[in-house]
Amino acid sequence: MYTIEQLRDIIKAELNKQEYVEEPYSLFEPIKYIMEDGGKRLRPVLTLMAYNLYRDDIEKALKSAIGIEIFHNYTLLHDDVMDDAELRRGRQTVHKKWNSNVAILSGDAAAITAYKYIETVEDSYLRFVIDGFNQVAMDVCKGQQYDMEFESRDDVSVEEYIQMIYLKTSVLIAGSMRHGALIAGAPEHEYNALYDFGGYLGLVFQLQDDYLDVYGDVKEFGKSIGGDIICNKKTYLLIKALELAGDKDKALLNEWLKKKQFDAAEKIKEVTDIYNRVGVREAAMAKIGDYLEKSRGALEKIEVPEERKIHFREMIDFIGGRKK
């Protein structure tokens, strides 16, 4: 069995070959730029972990795992254009370093390149792989559309929010794991269980981001606390607070949401106080705990020797206890 760090090193070495760079280089240079700026490489690692549950010849899954990472970075590239983001992982975004036209066209080229890599799987699995990946790719687009629509809505429910983050974030994590297990020859009920496992962990990860932005330790979280509160970002905590609050607290919260001029520290404190009063912190922790338990349940459906699942259990514990 490979460790997570070993898999990450294997992926890094494969990415360093830069075989996806072709002529004209001006089309592929932005892809190289966004691919080389790090990140956790979570999705290709999960693909290889799922494959390694059943088989040890992970080199057969490596190219398609890289394809999933290229696709993930394509989504980030286009997201940055839509959000007009200045920075990604501490560096200028592609559309700021070049321009929006370059970012859009290079993003399109990255998506096509991703499919070229994903299609390197054995022919016997190809139809299943493409069907599954098409579903994931479309779901990511749906999630992004919902996210944009929610910006102008004041009545987003908790259920709608969970569905949005599931489509936008979780399905690619889920699909990465299903992909790895499928091409390793896992039975259908097991690669579907791994899809569920990845989906639940993706929800945990996003809900924790929402939680840590308010309740995280600045030293551990690595960025300022309260950024979501300052910009009125629709997170689980804000939506749940509006659902749980009584008339007085709801009026106060809406007042803060409408203010154009305010002291940032005061707003963070006042909104956090409302969250504390209405029980949002406990609700968020309960929701995270629920999805962690569901991920454990999905893992129980995987009928491989227990020692082969050790890294998956470690991942549940790690994500469940993360502080940043």
Secondary structure, DSSP 8 states (H G I E B T S, - for coil): ---HHHHHHHHHHHHHT-TT--SSHHHHHHHHHHHTS----HHHHHHHHHHHTT-S-THHHHHHHHHHHHHHHHHHHHHHHHHT-SEETTEE-HHHHS-HHHHHHHHHHHHHHHHHHHTTS-HHHHHHHHHHHHHHHHHHHHHHHHHHHHTT-S---HHHHHHHHIIIIIHHHHHHHHHHHHHTT--HHHHHHHHHHHHHHHHHHHHHHHHHHHHS-HHHH-S-TTHHHHTT---HHHHHHHHH--HHHHHHHHHHHH-SS--HHHHHHHHHHHHHHHTHHHHHHHHHHHHHHHHHHHHHT--S-GGGGHHHHHHHHHHHT---
